[in-house]
């Protein structure tokens, strides 16, 4: 089953639930030493949990900017597929494209888009146009 992010009548495909969880696991496991959502509550405790409202969009964008900058400093071998089970590895192992140089550009959606850029676009639209961004299974 695929996971996407819905805003209004548009759903952007992200990938599998495991892939989506891996992105947030990588953030929490590498950038939040005090635990899930301790530094990035809008992203980790609202968006990841399923919904983010317009009033939280600006904060989530600021968090995403910090996440992007900090992930850019981390090598790809710091990817965390599952923060609850650190022994799990990505299904592709170490077989990644040469264009992936750090954790800020590691996560590419099932449609070939950079996940961080996709999230940024959704959050900007949410901030400007309103509504609620929802994580959906389909």
N, C-alpha and C positions, 0 to 999 in steps of 0.2 A: 504494500500500500504506500502511495506517495504522500508526502507532506507538502503543503503549500502555504503561502501567506495570502490572505484575502483582504482586500480593501475595496469596499463598494462592490461592484459587479466583476472585479478583476481578481483572478487567482494566479499568482506567480508560483510555478512549480519549483520546489527546492530539491527534493530527492527523498530518500527513505527516511523513516523515523530515526534509524541509527545514525545516519549522516547528520541530520539536524541536531541530535543529541551530542554527537561528537564535536560539532562546532562550539556548542555551549560548554561542554566538558573541557575543551581545550582552553576556553576563556577562564573558567572557574579554576581549573587545576593549575594553570600557570600564572594567573593574574590576581587571584583572590585568595591570598593565604589564610584569611579568616573564614573562608567558606563561601558556598554558593550564594551569590547576590550581595555579598558584603561590600563590594566596591561598585557594582553595576546593577543596582536593584531594578531599574526600569527594564533593562534587557533581560535579566536573569529571572526576576520574580514576577514580571508582568508579561512581557512578550513571549518568553519561553513557556510560561504557564498557559498561554493560549490567547490572551487578549491585551492590547495596548490601546488606550483611549487617546484622543487628540491632546488632552491636557498634559499627557506624559511624553508626547512626541519630541519636544525640544530637549528634554532631559535625556531621552533615549538616544537622540542624535549626538549629543555631547559625549555620552558614554561610548557610543560606537566610534567616535573619533579617537577617544583615548585607547579603546581596545585595538583599533587599527594600528595606531602608532606603536603600541607596546608589542603587538603580535609581529610587527615588521622587524623587531629586534631579535626574534626567536627563530632558531633553525627548525626545519621541518621535522627533525627527529624528536621534537618536543610535543608533537601532536598527541592528544589524549582521546582515544576513541570512546572510552567510557570512564568517567571520573569515579564511578562506584566500583569498577573492575578494571584496574590499570593494566592487567595482563592482556586485555583485549587489544587487538591490533586492527588497523583498517583492512578491509577485504583485499585490497590491492597491494598490501605490504609496503615495500619501499619502491615499488614500480610506479613512479610519478613522472609527470612531464618535466622537462628541463626548465620550462618557464616558471615552475613553482620554486621560488627561492627562499621563502620564509613562511611563517604561519599566517601572515596577512593576505597572502594570495594562494593559500593551500586549498581553500574550500571553494569548489566550483560546482554549481548546481547540475542537476541531471539534464538541463537544457543548455549547458555550456556557459552560463553566466557566473561571474564572480559573486559569491554569496554576500559578501560585505557590501558591494555596490548595489545589489538588488535590495538588501535591507535598507540601505541609505535612501534609495529612490522611494521606497514605500514610506519610510519615516518622514521624508520631506513632503510627500503628497499628503500624508496624514496630518502633519502640522499645518499645511496650507489650506487643505480642503475640508478637513474634519472627518469625523466618522470613528470607526474602531477597526484597527488591524487585528485580524484573527488568524491563528494557526489552525489549519484545517487538514483533515485526512480526506483523500479522495482516490 
